[in-house]
Amino acid sequence: MTRALALISGGLDSGLAAKLVKDQGIEVIGICFKSAFFGCDRAIKMCEQIDIPLKVVDFTEEHLEMVKNPKHGYGKNMNPCIDCHAMMMNYAGKLMKELDADFIITGEVLNQRPMSQNRQALDIVKKESGFEEYILRPLCAKNLPETRMEKEGLVDRERLLDISGRGRKVQMELAQKWGIKEYPSPAGGCKLTEPGYSNRLKDLLTYNKEAKVDEVEILNVGRHFRINENVKIISTRTQDELSQIKPLIKKGDYIFDTLDAHGSTIVLRGNPSNEDIELAAKIAARYSKAREEKSVRVKYRLYGDEKYNIISVEPAKDEEIAKYMI
């Protein structure tokens, strides 16, 4: 029986592409990639809806290294879509032998995204993947040259589609027809497409080109302030964010909390001066219930130390810290 590996992001297009091929009597296995910038929760839901098994591939370390310096550059934000798609297809190509598969399916649509899904970009992705002859794009196949799979009769070209452009009407109609009810908006799910997150990542890589996964993960939590090239401050907004940030605090970090009022926990990362420590304390006071007071006591310590230092500060004004916010 013919078997295909379908790259499943959890978005509608990838699910429809897999379903379209599955309905030709081909066995389809979903492949979802997990990294520091996206997970697989949506892919799991999509595979449940179209009734195919899913294999999760964690390529966090390699993906982060590629994001630092993508061969084909970034999109509108920090999203290196061409390099990312090629990397995923390369991984899927290497899995074909292990999973006894005949080819790879992707949900790409010609000209849906002007930079990463134009004809030139699609051709680059295929070539860079290293598995050019094994890639099928079912949703726009009739707009592209016939693939080896179609020529050899593994796939019926007449039952593939000719979708092109940014419109979603055909996809929405197919989703309704096939009972696919849960799917995110286009480009949803990848942190690298989000302007706010991209600004934080760009800042991190500007000052730390060797950043590791834990330093990237902390970008998801709290408010971020770049004080200078040596110091960054992170302010939690909720109790849930405090729980998220605790495992990411490491040796060398400073922790600040207001002493007499509930408020934000502050993490200072870097080599601070006395002025930087005072500013971190003032930010802690600003994001506490004592923000209207003239003087607020803040305790701070170096991570791992048992003893706190105590400093009294006036809460920072919004205009004072706005210039530091990332």
C-alpha positions in Angstrom: 0.0 0.0 0.0 1.3 3.5 -0.8 2.2 5.5 2.2 2.9 9.2 2.6 4.2 11.5 5.4 2.2 14.7 5.8 3.8 17.7 7.4 1.1 18.8 9.9 1.3 22.2 11.5 -2.2 22.2 12.9 -3.3 24.8 10.4 -6.1 24.2 7.9 -4.0 23.8 4.8 -1.8 21.0 6.1 -4.8 19.1 7.3 -6.6 19.5 4.0 -3.6 18.4 2.1 -3.3 15.2 4.2 -7.0 14.5 3.9 -7.0 15.0 0.2 -4.3 12.4 -0.3 -5.8 10.0 2.3 -9.1 10.0 0.3 -7.2 8.5 -2.6 -6.7 5.4 -0.5 -3.2 6.2 0.5 -2.0 5.6 4.0 -1.0 9.0 5.6 1.1 9.5 8.7 1.2 13.0 10.1 4.6 14.5 11.1 4.7 17.5 13.5 7.8 19.4 14.4 8.3 20.8 17.8 10.8 23.6 18.7 11.3 26.5 21.0 9.0 28.6 18.8 6.0 26.2 18.2 4.5 23.1 19.6 2.2 20.3 18.5 -1.1 20.8 20.3 -2.9 22.1 17.2 -1.4 19.3 15.1 -2.7 16.7 17.5 -6.2 18.1 17.2 -6.0 18.3 13.4 -4.9 14.7 13.1 -7.8 13.6 15.4 -10.2 15.4 13.1 -8.9 13.8 9.9 -8.2 10.4 11.6 -4.5 9.9 10.9 -1.7 8.9 13.3 0.9 11.6 14.3 4.6 11.4 14.9 6.2 14.3 16.8 9.8 15.3 15.9 11.6 17.6 18.4 14.3 19.5 16.5 14.6 22.3 19.0 18.4 22.6 19.1 19.0 22.5 15.3 16.1 24.8 14.6 17.3 27.4 17.0 20.8 27.4 15.4 19.1 27.9 12.0 16.9 30.8 13.2 20.1 32.6 14.4 21.4 32.8 10.9 19.0 31.6 8.1 20.5 31.2 4.7 17.5 32.8 3.0 16.8 35.4 5.6 13.7 36.4 7.5 10.1 37.2 6.6 8.2 40.2 8.0 9.4 39.4 11.5 11.9 36.8 12.7 10.4 34.0 10.7 12.9 32.2 8.3 10.0 30.4 6.6 12.0 29.2 3.5 14.8 27.7 5.6 12.3 26.3 8.2 10.2 24.5 5.5 13.3 23.1 3.9 14.6 21.8 7.2 11.3 20.1 8.0 11.1 18.5 4.6 14.7 17.2 5.1 13.8 15.7 8.4 10.7 14.1 6.8 12.7 12.8 3.9 15.1 11.0 6.3 12.1 9.5 8.1 10.7 8.0 4.8 13.0 4.9 5.1 12.3 4.4 8.8 8.5 4.7 8.3 8.5 2.9 4.9 6.9 5.9 3.2 6.9 6.7 -0.5 6.6 10.5 -0.5 6.0 13.7 1.5 2.9 15.9 1.6 2.9 19.6 2.5 0.0 22.1 2.7 1.8 24.9 0.9 -0.4 26.9 -1.5 1.2 28.8 -4.5 1.2 32.5 -3.9 -0.7 32.3 -0.6 2.3 34.1 1.1 4.1 36.5 -1.1 7.6 35.8 0.3 7.7 32.2 1.3 5.1 30.6 -1.1 5.8 32.2 -4.4 7.0 29.9 -7.2 10.7 30.7 -6.7 10.4 30.1 -2.9 8.6 26.8 -3.4 11.3 25.6 -5.8 14.1 26.7 -3.3 12.4 24.8 -0.5 12.3 21.6 -2.6 15.9 21.9 -3.7 17.2 22.8 -0.3 15.3 19.9 1.3 17.5 17.3 -0.4 14.3 15.3 -1.3 13.1 17.3 -4.3 11.5 14.3 -6.1 9.5 13.2 -3.2 7.5 16.3 -2.3 3.9 16.7 -3.3 1.8 19.9 -2.7 -1.8 18.5 -3.2 -3.6 21.8 -2.7 -1.9 23.6 -5.6 -0.4 20.6 -7.5 -2.2 21.4 -10.8 -0.5 24.8 -10.8 2.9 23.1 -10.6 4.8 20.7 -12.8 3.7 17.0 -12.6 5.6 15.2 -9.9 7.2 11.8 -10.0 4.4 10.4 -7.8 1.8 11.6 -10.3 3.7 10.3 -13.3 4.2 6.8 -11.7 0.5 6.6 -10.7 1.0 6.7 -6.9 -1.3 9.7 -6.9 -4.1 10.7 -9.2 -3.4 14.2 -10.4 -7.0 14.7 -11.5 -8.1 14.5 -7.9 -5.6 17.1 -6.7 -6.3 20.8 -6.6 -5.3 24.1 -8.2 -5.7 26.6 -5.4 -3.6 29.7 -5.7 -3.4 33.1 -4.0 -4.4 34.3 -0.5 -8.1 33.6 -0.6 -9.5 31.0 1.7 -12.9 30.2 0.2 -12.0 26.8 -1.2 -10.3 25.7 2.0 -13.2 26.8 4.1 -15.6 24.9 1.9 -13.5 21.8 2.1 -13.3 22.1 5.8 -17.1 22.2 6.1 -17.5 19.3 3.7 -15.0 17.1 5.6 -16.2 18.1 9.1 -13.0 19.9 10.1 -14.2 22.4 12.7 -11.1 23.3 14.8 -8.3 25.1 13.1 -6.3 28.3 13.8 -6.1 31.4 11.7 -3.4 31.4 8.9 0.2 31.7 10.2 -1.1 31.2 13.8 1.0 29.2 16.2 4.5 30.2 15.3 6.1 32.7 17.7 8.5 33.9 15.0 5.6 35.5 13.1 4.6 37.6 16.1 6.0 41.2 16.1 6.3 41.5 19.9 8.1 38.1 20.3 10.3 38.8 17.3 11.4 42.1 18.9 12.5 40.2 22.0 14.3 37.5 20.1 16.1 40.1 17.9 17.2 41.9 21.1 18.4 38.7 22.6 20.4 37.6 19.6 21.9 41.2 19.3 23.4 40.9 22.7 23.9 37.1 22.9 24.5 35.4 19.6 25.2 32.1 21.5 21.8 32.1 23.2 20.6 28.7 24.3 17.1 27.2 24.4 16.3 28.3 28.0 17.2 31.9 27.2 14.7 31.7 24.2 12.0 30.1 26.3 12.0 33.0 28.8 11.0 35.4 26.1 7.5 33.9 26.4 7.1 35.2 29.9 6.4 38.7 31.3 7.4 42.2 30.4 10.9 42.6 29.1 13.2 45.6 29.5 16.6 46.1 27.9 18.6 48.4 30.3 21.9 48.3 28.5 24.1 45.8 26.7 24.9 44.1 30.0 21.5 44.0 31.7 18.0 42.8 31.0 15.0 42.9 33.3 12.0 40.7 33.2 8.8 41.4 35.1 6.1 38.8 35.7 2.5 39.8 35.3 0.6 36.9 36.9 1.0 34.0 39.3 1.0 31.7 36.3 3.9 33.6 34.8 5.8 33.3 38.0 5.4 29.5 37.9 6.6 29.5 34.3 9.7 31.7 35.0 10.9 29.9 38.1 12.5 26.9 36.2 14.2 29.3 33.8 16.0 31.4 36.5 19.7 30.4 36.5 22.9 31.1 38.3 23.9 34.8 38.1 20.3 36.1 37.9 19.0 38.5 40.6 15.4 38.2 41.9 13.4 41.2 43.2 10.1 41.2 45.2 8.3 44.0 47.1 8.5 43.4 50.8 5.2 44.8 52.1 2.8 44.5 49.1 1.9 41.9 46.5 3.4 42.5 43.1 5.5 41.4 40.2 8.6 39.3 40.7 11.5 40.8 38.8 14.4 38.8 37.3 17.5 40.8 36.4 19.9 39.0 34.1 23.5 40.3 33.4 26.1 42.2 35.3 24.3 45.1 37.0 25.7 48.3 38.4 24.2 49.8 41.6 22.0 52.0 39.4 20.7 49.0 37.5 19.8 47.3 40.8 18.0 50.4 41.9 16.1 50.6 38.6 15.1 46.9 38.9 13.8 47.6 42.4 11.8 50.7 41.1 10.2 48.5 38.4 9.3 45.9 41.0 7.6 48.7 43.1 5.9 50.1 40.0 4.2 46.7 39.3 3.0 46.2 42.8 0.0 47.2 44.8 2.2 49.9 46.5 2.7 51.7 43.2 1.1 54.9 44.5 3.4 55.1 47.6 6.3 57.5 47.8 8.7 54.8 49.2 8.5 51.0 48.8 10.7 48.4 50.3 12.1 45.8 47.9 14.0 42.7 48.7 16.5 41.2 46.3 19.1 38.5 46.2 21.4 36.7 43.8 19.8 33.4 42.8 21.0 30.6 45.1 21.7 33.0 48.0 19.6 32.7 51.1 20.1 36.2 52.4 18.1 39.1 50.9 19.2 42.7 50.6 16.6 45.4 51.2 16.3 48.7 49.4 13.7 51.5 49.6 12.8 53.1 46.4 10.2 55.3 44.8 8.1 53.3 42.2 9.2 54.0 38.6 7.0 56.2 36.5 5.7 54.7 33.2 7.5 57.3 31.1 10.7 56.6 32.9 10.7 52.9 32.0 9.0 53.1 28.6 12.3 53.7 26.8 13.6 50.4 28.1 10.6 48.2 27.2 11.1 45.7 24.4 
